[in-house]
Amino acid sequence: MSETLRAPNLPAFDHSPRAYAGPTKAEVLAMRREFLSPAILMYYKEPVMIVEGAMQYLFDETGRRYLDGFAGIVTVSVGHCHPRVIEAIREQNERFQHTTTIYLHPNIATYAKKLASTFPKGSGLSVCYFTNSGSEANDLAILMARAFTGSFDVVALRNAYHGMSPSAMGLTALNTWKTPVPQGFGVHHARCPDMYRGAFGYGDPDAGAKYAADVDEVIRFSTPGKVAAFIAEPIQGVGGAVEMPDGYLEHVYKSVRNTGGVCISDEVQTGFGRTGTAFWGFENHGVTPDIVTMAKGMGNGAPCGGVVTRPEIAQALAQRLHFNTFGGNPVSMAQCEATLDVILEENIQQRAHEIGGYLKDGLMDLQKRHACIGDVRGKGLMLGVELVEDRTTKAPAGAKCAAVFERAKDLGLLIGKGGLSGNVLRIKPPMCITREDVEFMVRVLDIAFTEAG
C-alpha cells in the first residue's frame, strides 16, 4: 500500500448522485435543534448531511462522495440501495405494505425458513420471532429465557451494548453511551474479558478460562445460585471491537447451563458473515447458544430485528399472548430475504474474510509507524483500532481519537468511534467494499494519524 501522505482520491465509481433540491444543511440543523430531542446523538463538529447512498459510498447535499466505513452503524450489509434489495422493496410496497402476524402472509414464513437454514445443523436453532429492532430482540430474548427457566437473574458483561430500550440499557454497564439509568433489576455484570486492557492478555493461553471464572463468582455471590440467562456479543461492538478470548464462551456457557440458565448470543453486529470466518459470530468460538438475537445487517437498513431459538424454549412463550404489530411485516421481510439472498449467492462472507484481512494488514502496518495505535483487533469487516497516549501505560487517547475521526471525515472517510474511553476507531464498512477502497481508507488514516501526532 502506498505511503504517500498527499490527500488521496476515492476509487472510481460509476454513479452520479441526483441533484439535491431540499432545505440547506443550515436549515436542517436549525430545524433539528428546534424540533428534535437534544438527546439525539450527532457525529462531527461540522455535521455532514447525507442525502444519497450507493453501495459502499454516501453523498452529501453538494454531491460530495464519502467512503462509508461504518455501514450506518453496522446496518448496511451488502451496500446502500443494492439494486436487488431495492427491487424487492419496491415490488412488495406496490403490492401490499402491511399485515400483522394474526393473518397468513408468505414473506415471513419463507424468510424464517431461509434464515433458520443458516444455523449449524443439529443446533436446534430453528424457531424465529421478528421484531422492529435489536433492542426489542434482546428484550424478547430475556423474556423468553425467564419464561423458560423460571429464574429471573441475568448475567451480562461490562462495556457491552444491547440496545436503547429501558430493559436493554439495564443489560449494559460501564458503556460508552453512559446511559442515565441504573442497571436493570436482576442484572449482574461480569468483568469484560478485554485481552488488551485486562489482567489476562493476548499471550496468556488460559485467558479465556481465567476471565470466565469471574462469571462463576458473579453467579455464586450475586445471584440465588441459578440464573435465567447469560448474554454477550461475540465481539463487543460499541465497546470497541473487544474480542472474546479463546475458550471464554465455552467455559461460561457450561457454567450458566449448570445453573439451569440459557445462553444468548447477541449477533446484531457480528452476524450475517461480517466476521468472515463464520456466518454467526458464536461459530468462531465452537459453541452453540440457546437463543440468538439479530437486527441491523439482517435487512440492509430495514427497521427489523429477530430472535432465533430452539422449539422447546419458544414453547415457553406460547403459555401467554405474544404479539408485535410491525414485527415480520411484508416489506421488512422482503428486504430481509433479498439481503440474505445476496449474502449467500454473492459469497459476501468470504469477501468479508478476504477484504477484511487486507484491511487489518493495512491497519497493523499503520500500527508499526504510529505510536498512538495501541491495538488493532477484530475479525473480517468488524475491526477496531485503539489509540493510546503511551503504549506502556496504555493511557486512553480519547482526544487524539476524536481528531483522527474528524480529519478522516474531512478527507472523505466516515468511520465510527467507541470504547469506554472513546478512544477506539470502529471500522465496519458495507461488505461490498473493494481492495481499492481499503487502500484509500488506509491512506486517509495515515494522514490523520500523522497530523494528530
Buried (B, 14 or more C-beta within 10 A) or exposed (E): BEEEEEEBEBBEBEEEBEEBEEEEBEEBBEEBEEEEEEEEEEBEEEBBBBBBBBBBBBBBBEEEBBBBBBBBEBBBBBBBBBEBBBEBBEEBEEEEEEBEBEEEBEBBEEBBEBBBEBBEEEBBBBBBBBBBBBBBBBBBBBBBBBBBBEBBBBBBBBBBBBBEBEBBBBBBBBBBEEBEEEBBEBBBBBBBBBBBBBEBEEEBEEBBBBBBBBBBEBBEEBBEEBBBBBBBBBBBBBBBBBBBBBBBBBBBBEBBBEBBBBBBBBBBBBBBBBBBBBBBBBBBBEBBBBBBBBBBBBBBBBBBBBBBBBEEBBEBBEEEEBEBEBBBBBBBBBBBBBBBBBBBEBEBBEBBBBBBBBBBBBBEBBBEEBEBBBBBBBBBBBBBBBBBBEEEEBEBBBEBBBBBBBBBBBBBBBBBBBBBBBBBBBBBBBBBBBBEBBBBBBBBBBBBBBEBE
